Amino acid sequence: VVGVIARGQIRASRTYEVISSHSAASGPELRSSSSTYPKWVRDRYLQLPSTLPPRVHTLTRDITRNAPYAYDKAVAIQEFLRTYPYDLAVDPPSFDADGVDHFLFNLRRGYSDYYASAMAVMLRSAGIPSRLAVGYGQGERETGSETYLVRENHAHAWPEAFFPSFGWVEFEPTPIFPSLNREESLLNREDNNQLDEF
């Protein structure tokens, strides 16, 4: 599912239910994943613009130099990006600038769109198929219930990497959101609702 469009207007007083999912694969499982990607994945999810500044490739190579597996490379990129401060009040790139390069080397701060875009590009630079996902964080849990209140300010973007046998796996480079610890299966963790896709 790429998106959902309501047939009619959703008013403030109406409610609706959403079911979401995310990967429960553990770090050790993802490390064992093949790096032989299907053609449909290679053709679409490894593309990069020819105008991407070389220093983005260089930075990616430096960050992932000691990471032997695709999963370890993804974690290294994620943890590097989490060192940049979160900031909603940042200047946009100039008209002719590359947005990811601007974030990584000029701004060095930003919000989820910047983190997710940078990680998706850096994953592709490292030879790992990736895509950008947008939706919402889990919102605020309503007291005494199993429901969450999701508001406009819970809008969020995050990158996903493709692992054969597991599919798309989300990562969290934005530092105001909890890091996704996959060293054990997420199914065994109490806080397995890190990201919800709508």
N, C-alpha and C positions, 0 to 999 in steps of 0.2 A: 504494500500500500504506500503510495507516494503522498497522497493527501486525501482529505475528506471534505466534501462540500455539503452543507445542509441544504435540503430541498426548500425550506422556508426560513424566514428570519428567526434567529434564536434570541428571545427576549431575556432580560435579566432574571425574570421570575421562573424561567423554564430550566429543567435539569435534563441531563443526558448522561449516559454511561459509556465509558471507553475502556476497552481491554487492550493492554499493551504487553510487549514481551521484550526481553533482552537476553543476550547470550549468557549462559551459566558455565561456559567452558573455563577451566582453570588454567593458570599459567603453564604448569607442566604439560597439560594437554595441548595448549596452543604452541608450545615449543616443539612438540612432536609433529605438528602439522606440516604437510608437504609444502614445498615452494613451487610446485608445478601448478600453475593457474590455468583454468579453462580459457579457451580462446575468447569467449564472450567477455570475460573479466579483463584479460590482457588488453583487448582492443579498446575497451571503453574506460577502464579505471586506472590506467597507467599513463594516460595522456598528460602532457605538460606543454605549456606554450613555449615556442622557440625563443621568445623574448624574456623568459625567466632569467633574472640576473645570476651569473655564475656563482656569486658568493652565497646564494641560497643552497646550491648543491654542495659547496665547500663546507658550509656550516653543518649541513646534514651529515656529510661524510665524517666530519670531526666528532659530532655527537654520537654517532653510531659505530665508530671505529672498533670498539671493544665488545660489540654486541653480536654474538654468533648466529642468533636465530631472528627470524622476522619479528616474532613477539618481543624479544629483547630490544630490538631496534625501535619498535613502536613505544615501548615503555621508556626508553632513553629519551626519545623525542618528547613524549608527554611530560616527563619530569623536568626536562630542560625548560619547556614552555611554562610550567607551573611556577618558575622562579620570577617571571615577569609580573609586575603588579597589575591588579584588576583596576580598570578606570573607565567609566562611561564617557568622560569628557575628554576625548582625544581628537586631534585634528585629522581630517581625512587626507589620504594621499593626494598629491597633485594630479592633474588630469592625465599626464603621461607617465606616471609612476606605477610600479607594480605594488599592489596592496600588501602582499605577503612580505616582500622585501622591505616596504615602508614600516610594517609592524616589527619585523625582526631586527632591523638595524637603525631605524630612526626613532620610532615611538617607544619601543621596548615596554609597552603597556597597552592595555586595551580591554575589550569585552569579548564575550564568547564567540562572536562572529570572527574576530581576528584570530583567536587561539585555534578555533576549529579549522579555519581556512589554512592557517600556517601548518598545522599538523597534517592535514590532508595532502598539501603540496609536498611537504617534507617526506611523508611516507612514500609518495609516488617517486620522489627523487631517490629514495633508498630502494626502489624496485618493489614496493609493497602496494598492491592495489588498494585504493581508498576512495571514500566518498564523504560528502558533507551531509549531515542530517540536521533537520531543524524541527523543532516542536516545543515542548515545555518540560521544565523540571517537574518534580512530583508535587509541588505546591505545598499548601499548609494542611496538615491533618486536622480535621474537625474534631473537637473534644468529644469523647465518648462514642465515636463511630469509626467505621472502617473506610470513611470517605475522605477525599482530599479536595480542598478548594483551590482551583487553579485559576490564577488571574493573568491578565496581560503581562504583568511584570515578571512572570515566571517563564516567559519566552526564552528559548535557549537554542544554541547550536553546538554540535559536537561532531567529531570525526568518527568514522567507522573504517576498519581495515578488514580485508577479505582473507579468510583462512580456509583453504580447502578442507572439506569434511565438517567444518563448523559454520561456514557462511560469514555474514557480516557481524563483526564484533566491535562494540562501542568502546571508546577511550574518552578520558576526561582531562584535557589539558588546562581548562579554565580553573584558576586556583581558588575561587570562592565556592566551588563545588567539591564534595569529597572525592578523593582519588579512588579509583576502582582497584581494589586489591584482589588480584586473581591467583594469588599463590595457593589458595584453596578454592574449591568450587564455590561459586556464588550461591548455589542452592543450599549450601551448608551454613550460610551466614544470615544473621537476623536482618541486616540492613541491605537486602538485595533489591531494593527499589530505588537505586541510584538515579536512573534515567527512565522516563516514560515517553514513548513516542506516540504522538497523536496524529 
